[in-house]
């Protein structure tokens, strides 16, 4: 069993050497290049679902107001001589299937090879491959109806979306995702790559070992692990985060849970409902327009800066020596927990205004720091 696992790992390394070079430039030791271009077109309905599966190349997606799909596929093989690149080119084939409601497109490698035969071929070709630096790329440029649903699976390559009005489902690993304006729901699964999105309305994003930068979004449901997240402006964000670094400039509403994650928010406008385990939540400006803040933390630090003109009910529970409040809150009521005399509960109202705004903080073994400073002036576009 251990030998089989070793062979599998070794074959993956060989495959990565054979195909993984697509994201870089041509190797100086490569003598021969062979390029083949395939162009296909299909008549479809405007609400068709298009399913594209690819490896080792980029996908460029364009939308247009036509009931048809056209694509250009460019296959490029690099090798030491003509025979090597011909053999690489012969390993690539394509499947197209067009029905009333679905169009499927798939890049197929080694169609006539069985699993173990392909595994053996990858291992047996190892020495030649490492010397020749052979590799192949399969790049798509596709035009689809603007209201269609597009599903893309891509491995070891980038995806570019210029603009699309229909639902978009993307499963991408070891590649980057870039999009301008996505008007319909986006479902993005990204592993070990970067995403840069200018504007989205609604998205469900699953991120692992990656980075994402979003300029503007209405609603995102984010599940992330060991990633970096940067969002400039978002109305509603739900998070399930582990071991991330998260920087949010302007947020309306944020809720969810974060473990071993550091979250920094420049401006919070409405509310937050968070459960924290190890990590930190730092809000530089809780705007006077906020309605409710609820944070429950264990071994986590919470720092909140409020607009001095705000008015709200306050309920804080935590270690007395780890709670820091401004002098303006000195009159709040403080009671020692009878079951744990190291913890206190601090309650009361800050400000003279009326309303139902509330701040509920309960942190076990973490810092709670509240400050009252004027909000930093806007440097970006005002929220609507």
C-alpha positions as CSV (number, residue, x, y, z in Angstrom):
1,X,0.0,0.0,0.0
2,X,2.9,2.4,0.9
3,X,4.5,1.6,-2.5
4,X,1.2,2.5,-4.3
5,X,0.9,5.7,-2.4
6,X,4.5,6.6,-3.3
7,X,3.9,5.9,-7.0
8,X,0.8,8.1,-7.0
9,X,2.6,11.0,-5.3
10,X,5.5,10.6,-7.8
11,X,3.2,10.5,-10.7
12,X,1.5,13.7,-9.6
13,X,4.9,15.4,-9.4
14,X,5.7,14.3,-12.9
15,X,2.3,15.5,-14.1
16,X,2.9,18.8,-12.5
17,X,6.2,19.0,-14.2
18,X,4.7,18.1,-17.6
19,X,1.6,20.4,-17.5
20,X,2.2,22.8,-14.6
21,X,4.5,25.1,-16.5
22,X,1.6,26.8,-18.3
23,X,1.5,29.7,-15.9
24,X,5.1,30.7,-16.7
25,X,7.0,31.6,-19.9
26,X,8.5,29.3,-22.4
27,X,11.6,27.5,-21.0
28,X,14.8,28.5,-22.7
29,X,15.7,24.8,-23.1
30,X,12.6,24.0,-25.1
31,X,13.4,23.7,-28.8
32,X,10.0,23.0,-30.5
33,X,6.5,24.4,-30.1
34,X,3.4,23.2,-31.9
35,X,0.1,25.1,-31.8
36,X,-3.3,23.9,-32.9
37,X,-6.5,26.0,-32.9
38,X,-10.0,24.6,-32.8
39,X,-13.1,26.8,-33.4
40,X,-16.6,25.5,-32.6
41,X,-20.0,27.1,-32.5
42,X,-23.5,25.9,-31.2
43,X,-27.0,27.3,-31.4
44,X,-28.5,27.3,-27.9
45,X,-31.3,28.8,-25.9
46,X,-30.7,32.0,-24.1
47,X,-31.2,30.3,-20.7
48,X,-28.9,27.3,-21.5
49,X,-26.6,25.8,-18.9
50,X,-23.0,25.5,-20.2
51,X,-20.6,23.2,-18.4
52,X,-16.9,23.5,-19.2
53,X,-14.2,21.3,-17.7
54,X,-10.5,22.0,-18.4
55,X,-7.0,21.5,-17.2
56,X,-3.7,23.1,-17.8
57,X,-4.8,26.3,-19.4
58,X,-6.8,29.5,-19.0
59,X,-10.5,30.2,-19.7
60,X,-11.6,33.6,-20.9
61,X,-15.4,34.1,-20.6
62,X,-17.3,36.7,-22.6
63,X,-21.0,37.4,-22.8
64,X,-23.1,38.6,-25.7
65,X,-26.8,39.1,-26.6
66,X,-27.0,36.2,-29.0
67,X,-28.5,32.7,-28.8
68,X,-25.3,30.9,-29.6
69,X,-22.0,29.8,-28.1
70,X,-18.8,30.2,-29.9
71,X,-15.3,29.2,-28.7
72,X,-11.7,29.2,-29.8
73,X,-9.5,26.5,-28.2
74,X,-5.7,26.9,-28.6
75,X,-3.6,23.9,-27.7
76,X,0.1,24.5,-27.5
77,X,2.7,21.7,-27.0
78,X,6.3,22.3,-26.1
79,X,9.0,19.7,-26.4
80,X,12.6,19.0,-27.4
81,X,11.7,17.9,-30.9
82,X,8.9,17.4,-33.4
83,X,8.2,13.8,-32.2
84,X,7.9,14.9,-28.6
85,X,5.4,17.7,-29.3
86,X,3.3,15.5,-31.6
87,X,3.0,12.9,-28.9
88,X,1.9,15.5,-26.4
89,X,-0.7,16.9,-28.9
90,X,-2.1,13.4,-29.5
91,X,-2.8,13.1,-25.7
92,X,-5.5,15.9,-25.9
93,X,-9.0,15.5,-27.2
94,X,-12.4,17.2,-26.6
95,X,-16.0,16.2,-25.9
96,X,-18.9,18.4,-27.0
97,X,-22.5,17.5,-26.2
98,X,-25.3,19.9,-27.0
99,X,-28.9,19.2,-25.9
100,X,-32.0,21.3,-25.5
101,X,-31.0,22.8,-22.2
102,X,-27.4,21.9,-21.7
103,X,-24.1,22.3,-23.5
104,X,-21.1,20.4,-22.1
105,X,-17.5,20.9,-23.1
106,X,-14.7,18.9,-21.7
107,X,-10.9,18.7,-22.3
108,X,-9.9,15.0,-22.3
109,X,-6.4,13.7,-21.7
110,X,-5.2,10.2,-22.6
111,X,-8.7,9.0,-23.7
112,X,-7.4,5.5,-24.6
113,X,-5.3,5.0,-21.5
114,X,-6.6,3.2,-18.4
115,X,-5.9,4.6,-15.0
116,X,-3.0,2.3,-14.2
117,X,-1.6,2.4,-17.7
118,X,-1.6,6.2,-17.6
119,X,0.0,6.1,-14.2
120,X,2.7,3.8,-15.5
121,X,3.3,6.0,-18.5
122,X,3.7,9.0,-16.4
123,X,6.3,7.3,-14.2
124,X,8.2,5.6,-17.1
125,X,8.5,8.9,-18.9
126,X,9.9,10.7,-15.9
127,X,13.5,10.9,-16.9
128,X,12.8,12.1,-20.5
129,X,10.3,14.6,-19.2
130,X,12.6,16.1,-16.6
131,X,15.3,16.5,-19.3
132,X,13.0,17.8,-22.1
133,X,10.9,20.2,-20.0
134,X,7.9,19.1,-22.2
135,X,4.5,20.7,-21.4
136,X,1.2,21.5,-22.9
137,X,-1.4,24.3,-22.5
138,X,-5.1,24.3,-23.4
139,X,-6.6,27.8,-23.5
140,X,-10.3,28.6,-24.2
141,X,-11.9,31.9,-25.3
142,X,-15.7,31.4,-25.2
143,X,-18.7,33.7,-25.9
144,X,-22.0,32.7,-24.3
145,X,-25.5,34.3,-24.0
146,X,-25.6,36.9,-21.3
147,X,-28.5,35.3,-19.4
148,X,-27.1,31.7,-19.5
149,X,-25.8,29.7,-16.6
150,X,-22.0,29.0,-16.8
151,X,-20.3,26.3,-14.8
152,X,-16.5,26.1,-15.1
153,X,-14.1,23.5,-13.6
154,X,-10.5,24.4,-14.2
155,X,-7.2,23.0,-12.8
156,X,-3.8,24.6,-13.1
157,X,-5.0,27.6,-15.1
158,X,-6.6,31.0,-14.7
159,X,-10.2,32.1,-15.4
160,X,-11.1,35.6,-16.7
161,X,-14.7,36.9,-16.7
162,X,-15.2,40.2,-18.5
163,X,-18.9,40.6,-17.7
164,X,-21.8,38.1,-17.2
165,X,-25.5,38.5,-16.4
166,X,-26.3,34.9,-15.7
167,X,-25.5,32.6,-12.8
168,X,-21.8,31.6,-12.6
169,X,-20.4,28.5,-10.9
170,X,-16.6,28.2,-10.7
171,X,-14.5,25.4,-9.3
172,X,-10.8,26.5,-9.6
173,X,-7.6,25.2,-8.1
174,X,-4.0,26.3,-8.7
175,X,-5.1,29.3,-10.7
176,X,-6.3,32.9,-10.5
177,X,-9.9,34.2,-11.0
178,X,-10.5,37.7,-12.3
179,X,-13.9,39.3,-13.0
180,X,-15.2,42.7,-13.6
181,X,-19.0,43.0,-13.1
182,X,-21.0,39.9,-12.1
183,X,-24.7,40.7,-11.9
184,X,-26.2,37.3,-11.1
185,X,-25.3,34.9,-8.3
186,X,-21.7,33.7,-8.1
187,X,-20.7,30.3,-6.6
188,X,-16.9,30.3,-6.4
189,X,-14.7,27.5,-5.0
190,X,-11.0,28.5,-5.1
191,X,-8.1,26.5,-3.8
192,X,-4.5,27.8,-3.8
193,X,-5.1,30.8,-6.1
194,X,-6.0,34.5,-6.1
195,X,-9.4,36.1,-6.9
196,X,-9.9,39.7,-7.9
197,X,-13.5,40.8,-8.4
198,X,-14.6,44.4,-9.2
199,X,-18.3,44.1,-8.4
200,X,-20.8,41.3,-7.4
201,X,-24.3,41.3,-6.1
202,X,-24.6,37.9,-4.5
203,X,-21.9,35.3,-4.0
204,X,-21.1,32.1,-2.1
205,X,-17.4,31.7,-1.9
206,X,-15.3,28.8,-0.6
207,X,-11.7,29.7,-0.2
208,X,-8.8,27.5,0.8
209,X,-5.2,28.6,0.9
210,X,-5.9,31.6,-1.3
211,X,-6.4,35.3,-1.6
212,X,-9.4,37.3,-2.6
213,X,-9.9,41.0,-3.3
214,X,-13.4,42.4,-3.8
215,X,-14.1,46.0,-4.6
216,X,-17.8,46.1,-4.1
217,X,-20.4,43.5,-3.1
218,X,-24.0,43.4,-1.9
219,X,-24.0,40.0,-0.2
220,X,-21.3,37.3,0.3
221,X,-21.5,34.0,2.1
222,X,-17.8,33.2,2.8
223,X,-16.2,30.0,4.0
224,X,-12.5,30.2,4.2
225,X,-9.4,28.5,5.5
226,X,-5.8,29.7,5.7
227,X,-6.6,32.6,3.3
228,X,-6.3,36.4,3.0
229,X,-9.5,38.4,2.4
230,X,-9.8,42.0,1.4
231,X,-13.1,43.6,0.7
232,X,-13.5,47.4,0.1
233,X,-17.3,47.8,0.4
234,X,-19.9,45.2,1.3
235,X,-23.5,45.4,2.6
236,X,-23.9,41.9,4.1
237,X,-21.2,39.4,4.9
238,X,-21.6,36.0,6.5
239,X,-18.4,34.2,7.4
240,X,-17.2,30.8,8.5
241,X,-13.4,31.5,8.9
242,X,-10.4,29.5,10.1
243,X,-6.9,30.7,10.3
244,X,-7.5,33.7,8.0
245,X,-6.4,37.4,7.8
246,X,-9.4,39.5,6.9
247,X,-9.4,43.2,6.1
248,X,-12.7,44.9,5.5
249,X,-13.0,48.6,4.7
250,X,-16.7,49.4,4.8
251,X,-19.2,46.8,6.1
252,X,-22.9,47.1,6.7
253,X,-23.6,43.8,8.4
254,X,-21.2,40.9,9.4
255,X,-22.1,37.7,11.1
256,X,-20.7,34.2,11.6
257,X,-17.8,32.5,13.3
258,X,-14.1,32.9,13.2
259,X,-11.4,30.6,14.6
260,X,-7.7,31.6,14.7
261,X,-8.6,34.6,12.5
262,X,-7.7,38.2,12.7
263,X,-10.5,40.6,11.4
264,X,-9.9,44.3,10.9
265,X,-12.9,46.5,9.9
266,X,-12.4,50.2,9.1
267,X,-16.1,51.2,9.3
268,X,-19.1,49.2,10.5
269,X,-22.4,50.8,9.7
270,X,-25.1,48.5,10.9
271,X,-24.5,45.4,13.0
272,X,-22.3,42.4,13.8
273,X,-23.1,39.0,15.3
274,X,-19.9,37.1,15.8
275,X,-18.5,34.1,17.7
276,X,-14.7,34.1,18.0
277,X,-12.2,31.5,19.1
278,X,-8.6,32.6,19.2
279,X,-7.9,35.6,17.1
280,X,-8.9,39.3,17.1
281,X,-11.7,41.6,15.9
282,X,-10.8,45.2,15.6
283,X,-13.3,47.8,14.4
284,X,-11.7,51.2,13.9
285,X,-15.0,53.0,13.5
286,X,-18.4,51.8,14.7
287,X,-20.5,54.4,12.9
288,X,-23.3,56.2,14.8
289,X,-25.8,54.6,12.5
290,X,-25.2,51.1,13.9
291,X,-28.0,49.1,15.5
292,X,-26.6,46.1,17.4
293,X,-23.3,44.5,18.2
294,X,-23.0,41.0,19.7
295,X,-19.7,39.3,20.1
296,X,-18.9,36.1,22.0
297,X,-15.3,35.2,22.3
298,X,-13.0,32.7,23.8
299,X,-9.3,33.5,24.1
300,X,-9.9,36.3,21.6
301,X,-9.4,40.1,21.7
302,X,-12.0,42.6,20.8
303,X,-11.4,46.3,20.2
304,X,-14.2,48.7,19.2
305,X,-14.0,52.4,18.6
306,X,-17.4,54.2,18.7
307,X,-18.5,57.6,17.5
308,X,-18.7,59.8,20.6
309,X,-22.1,61.0,19.5
310,X,-23.6,57.5,19.6
311,X,-26.0,56.3,22.3
312,X,-26.5,52.7,23.2
313,X,-27.1,50.1,25.9
314,X,-24.0,48.2,27.0
315,X,-23.6,44.7,28.5
316,X,-20.0,43.5,28.9
317,X,-18.8,40.3,30.6
318,X,-15.1,39.3,30.9
319,X,-11.9,39.5,33.0
320,X,-11.9,42.7,35.0
321,X,-8.2,43.4,34.4
322,X,-8.6,42.9,30.7
323,X,-11.5,45.3,30.2
324,X,-10.5,48.8,29.2
325,X,-13.2,51.5,28.9
326,X,-13.0,55.3,28.3
327,X,-13.5,57.7,31.2
328,X,-16.9,58.7,29.8
329,X,-18.1,55.2,30.7
330,X,-16.9,55.3,34.3
331,X,-20.5,55.5,35.6
332,X,-21.6,52.1,34.3
333,X,-22.6,49.5,36.8
334,X,-20.0,46.8,37.5
335,X,-20.8,43.5,39.3
336,X,-18.4,40.7,40.2
337,X,-19.4,37.2,39.0
338,X,-20.3,35.2,42.2
339,X,-19.1,31.9,40.5
340,X,-15.9,33.4,39.2
341,X,-14.6,36.5,41.0
342,X,-12.1,37.2,38.2
343,X,-14.9,38.1,35.9
344,X,-17.2,41.1,36.0
345,X,-20.4,42.2,34.2
346,X,-20.6,45.8,33.3
347,X,-24.0,47.2,32.3
348,X,-25.6,50.6,31.6
349,X,-26.2,53.2,29.0
350,X,-23.8,55.4,27.2
351,X,-25.1,58.7,25.6
352,X,-28.2,60.8,25.9
353,X,-30.1,59.7,22.8
354,X,-33.0,57.4,22.6
355,X,-33.4,54.2,20.7
356,X,-32.8,50.5,20.9
357,X,-29.1,50.2,20.0
358,X,-27.2,47.7,22.0
359,X,-23.6,46.4,22.5
360,X,-23.3,42.9,24.0
361,X,-19.8,41.6,24.6
362,X,-18.9,38.3,26.3
363,X,-15.2,37.4,26.1
364,X,-13.5,34.6,28.1
365,X,-9.8,35.1,28.5
366,X,-9.4,37.9,26.1
367,X,-9.0,41.7,25.9
368,X,-12.0,44.0,25.6
369,X,-11.0,47.6,24.6
370,X,-13.6,50.3,23.9
371,X,-12.6,53.8,22.8
372,X,-14.6,56.9,21.8
373,X,-13.0,58.8,19.0
374,X,-14.3,60.8,16.0
375,X,-14.7,58.6,12.9
376,X,-11.9,58.8,10.3
377,X,-13.1,61.0,7.4
378,X,-14.2,59.1,4.3
379,X,-11.6,58.4,1.7
380,X,-13.8,56.3,-0.5
381,X,-17.3,56.7,-2.0
382,X,-20.0,57.3,0.5
383,X,-22.4,54.4,1.1
384,X,-25.9,54.6,-0.4
